[in-house]
Amino acid sequence: MDPVGSFLRQISPRTLMGRAIVIIVAPMVLLLMIATTFFYERHWDSVTRRLALGVAGDIAVLLANFDNLQRAGQLNAYVESVRNQLLITFFVEDYAELRPTPARTVQNRILDQNLTQALTERLNVPFQIDTAQRGDYIDIRMQTDAGVAVARVHKDRLTSATTTYFVLAMVGASLILVGIALVFLRNQIRPIRGLAAAADAFGKGRDIADFKGWGAVEVRQAAAAFNTMRGRLRRFVAQRTEMLAGVSHDLRTPLTRMRLQIAMLSESPSTANLKSDVDEMEAMVNGYLAFARNQDTEVAVETDLPRLLNQVVNNARRQGAQVVLATSGNLVVPLHPNAFLRCMTNLVDNARQYASRIAISAARVGNTIEILVDDDGPGIPVEKREIVFQPYRRLDETRPRSASGLGLGLAIARDVVRSHGGDIILDTAPMGGLRAQLRLPV
């Protein structure tokens, strides 16, 4: 496995919205970095160097004329003019000497380098600077014959705000562009979410109107394809149901004639066997029709699940089963009520045939409703738990069908649950028998 690709998959957003934002923001950030590297720093370096050369030139002129101005008595007036006009405060520490300074912190590398280079070019005396000191001024200390001359320069003389404004303008423009892009992206992603919700509802067996796609051409094409697919599936289901209903009707006619003919025969073991075979054939026809049809013609409605389960439990108790029911939480969910009633009845009847005690529980677990049907029967081996969901498949093929049904109960139950977007899983019950675990998405 490619470690780089695996790492990128882990850090990349999962949603289309997140990935689209990354696609938009990443170039913006890259553009800002390139502009900072190739324009901001070079522009700042050029501007700062020119400003530093100007300050160094002013200080050099001041030092060159220092003795003459002092002898002429004009030094104080000139220093005051320099302070007002050039933002440089100049004074001399008489008979002082520059002291060795430890390694200093450089807060602004470009300013420090350019100012040091400019002063080196313009001054012929030793000097010290510290661009990291606090405040709005930078002290430039120079060794002269009269002592240490100090030129306190305002930082506005050495820095330019245009570069900061440039970066702020770029960041602001990028934020505005990203904001506009997010608005358009939200409008483009909204129909995709709507299509996903429609597909999810259709997969849960809920009746939905034609999905009207909007937005990009590709989204409208996907919406049209979804509507076409849904129409084809509905036509297929309707045709299958009609065909099976016709087959059932056609088969019942000869079966009815056979019943009448058998009724006219005298009672004998052979007659009883024929009657049993006809009953089994009719039960197989009805069972297969119910399996194929399940809830095709039924509309999903908001159903009170505890009430439906109580109906199943009461029916089982009337048939002599020992059943307990426990429910918790809000269990109102869209269901095909008749189909789901048949599903639960099949599960309870299957447990009733092999167990003496049955426990049913239902609760909401996250975004699903979990229904458990436990019994104390012999259970089903792990390797055969999927086989029992196949139509007309039974674990004990030697038993007569009248004793254990046609082998459609669990197949119909799983078909109904899957048509609601859920599934049935068989496991071992705490009571020692079989557990049927139903999970329905909410």
Secondary structure, DSSP 8 states (H G I E B T S, - for coil): --HHHHHHHHHS-SSHHHHHHHHHHHHHHHHHHHHIIIIIHHHHHHHHHHHHHHHHHHHHHHHHTHHHHHHTT-HHHHHHHHHHHH-EEEEEEET-----------S-HHHHHHHHHHHHHH--S-EEE-TT-SSSEEEEEEEETTEEEEEEEEGGGT--SHHHHHHHHHHHHHHHHHHHHHHHHHHHHHHHHHHHHHHHHHHTT---------SSHHHHHHHHHHHHHHHHHHHHHHHHHHHHHHHHHHHHHHHHHHHHHHHTS---HHHHHHHHHHHHHHHHHHHHHHHHHTTTT---EEEEHHHHHHHHHHHHHHTT-EEEEEE-S--EEEE-HHHHHHHHHHHHHHHHHH-SEEEEEEEEETTEEEEEEEE-S----GGGTTGGGSTT--S-TTS-HHHH--S-HHHHHHHHHHHTT-EEEEEE-TTSSEEEEEEEE-
